């Protein structure tokens, strides 16, 4: 079972199978949201946001059925219990063996979860992997992005020089100035690629190379699976921060590097 199966259930309009697949992935160790709202309207709204992470289009009926079934499961569980997830699986009659992972690997999680986990610890050596991810996010948030009068020139240069990383970064940076550009509202690779091809054609009147499209498709697929689909302008900026964090490269303190950092190459700043 994989996370792609969750999206397939939405495509197939099978809400009960969706619940089963969702809980199976949860039992296998994937970090998935588990709403605990008991009020139907709040629970439906929570599931609407979750479903949007996997597909832009889903019916109100699908969301309503999922929320109603989830509410039924919650009646047999204690959300405050450390066994909450296991209780959900038991209530749904889902039995699953966790996926095997190498010793020392952490449960799959998102960048947002990483920052929260690290902030709660005063010892950066408690979990070096999480601490490093949090440090990279802090670096990303501290980056001075180009002013709006420079942005269009950098954006055009990134495309003409066939630099997918700089292109996607500047494309998302427009949202900082209240001018978000269109982005693919999908988590399906084929659809993402087709949408980027159309967006680039509208922006520059030409077609991007296969390698360029492949690179931004892969990056966008990663980002929407980490952050969800950007439903409002602020979401574009949140995705930008996640992208900067993803591409930041740690350097050894007090030791010169042989090449400029990602941020310096991007904007001439560290």
KAJOCOR-V252145 format. One record per pair of residues at least 4 apart in sequence whose C-alpha atoms are under 6 Angstrom apart, sorted by the first residue. I is the first residue (numbers start at 1). GAP is how many residues later the second one is. D is the distance in Angstrom with one decimal. If there is no record, write none. Layout:
# KAJOCOR-V252145
I_GAP_D, I_GAP_D
This chain:
# KAJOCOR-V252145
7_47_5.5, 9_4_6.0, 9_5_5.4, 9_9_5.2, 15_47_5.8, 15_51_5.7, 18_4_5.9, 25_5_5.7, 26_4_5.1, 28_70_4.0, 28_71_5.2, 29_78_6.0, 30_78_5.2, 31_77_5.5, 31_78_5.1, 37_6_5.2, 43_24_5.9, 44_23_5.2, 47_4_6.0, 52_4_5.3, 53_175_3.9, 53_176_5.4, 73_18_5.8, 77_10_5.6, 78_6_6.0, 79_5_5.5, 89_5_4.9, 90_4_6.0, 110_116_5.7, 114_16_5.8, 115_19_5.1, 118_13_5.7, 124_7_5.8, 128_4_6.0, 136_109_5.1, 137_108_4.7, 140_101_5.8, 140_104_5.2, 140_105_5.1, 146_5_5.9, 151_4_6.0, 155_12_5.8, 155_15_5.5, 157_4_5.9, 158_5_5.1, 158_8_5.6, 158_9_4.9, 159_8_5.9, 164_48_5.8, 164_52_6.0, 167_4_5.9, 172_68_5.8, 174_5_5.2, 174_6_5.2, 175_4_5.0, 175_5_4.0, 175_62_6.0, 184_8_5.5, 184_11_5.4, 187_34_5.8, 192_25_6.0, 193_24_5.4, 196_4_6.0, 200_4_5.8, 201_4_4.6, 201_5_4.9, 201_6_5.6, 213_4_5.9, 216_4_5.9, 223_4_5.9, 224_4_4.4, 224_5_5.4, 230_5_4.7, 230_6_5.7, 260_4_5.9, 263_6_6.0, 263_7_5.4, 264_4_4.3, 264_5_4.2, 264_6_4.9
